[in-house]
Each structure stands twice: as structure tokens, then as C-alpha cells.
Amino acid sequence: MSDWIEVCGLDDLIADSGICVLAGGRQVALFYLSKIDQVYAVDNFDPIGKANVLARGMVGDIGGEPMLASPLYKQHFSLTSGRCFEDADIHIHTYPVRISQQRVAVQICPESSL
Ligand code: FES
């Protein structure tokens, strides 16, 4: 079972930048990529820098794949799969995003609390 948790309004998102929200006790970083009009949600925790900072990372794309650059050591993470472009052994959790009536919800699955 996984739960959809409403976290903010569409208006709270900042184009091509991140915000951090709390969802089910987890810090989730939300990004709105204006060029492709998509919202992505990933863990705010940087597994390499070991700090909750990813919402402050820069977004863009690598070879057409939406990505986020950590503000700490500049590793790049896919916003769709969570994989780290520089280290195949490392990934961040990604969360499905749903937008309904101008409200943004993320889906938290049980494994994500590990
Ligand atoms: S969100 Fe990563 S395992 Fe479920």
C-alpha cells in the first residue's frame, strides 16, 4: 500500500528551482521544470554529501534526461530514475507526483521509510 500525500499548491513551486516539503515524515525535494512543464519529487537527502540539501540543487538535463545537480559536490542525479550519473551504485529515491485541482501530491511507498 502506498499513500498519496498532498504537500503544497502548484503556486508554491518555483520554476526551475527546488522547494522542500515534508511528506509522511520525510523531506522531499520538489522541482518544477518549466521547459517540459513537469514536476519531479526526490528525497532531499544527498547520499554523497550526507545532508538534506538536494532541494537547493540546480536542475537541467543530461542528454534529454531531466536531472538535478547536488549543491554540495555537484554529482548529477536523474530526476526520473534517481540514479547518479557519476556513480552507478548510488541512487536517490524518486516519488510519483500527481497534480489535481492545483494541488501537488506525492506518493510515498512503504520502502521509502527505510
Ligand atoms: S521510494 Fe524508493 S523504494 Fe519506494
Boltz pocket constraint, residues with backbone or C-beta under 6 A from the ligand:
constraints:
  - pocket:
      binder: B
      contacts: [[A, 93], [A, 94], [A, 95], [A, 107], [A, 109], [A, 110], [A, 111], [A, 112]]
      max_distance: 6.0
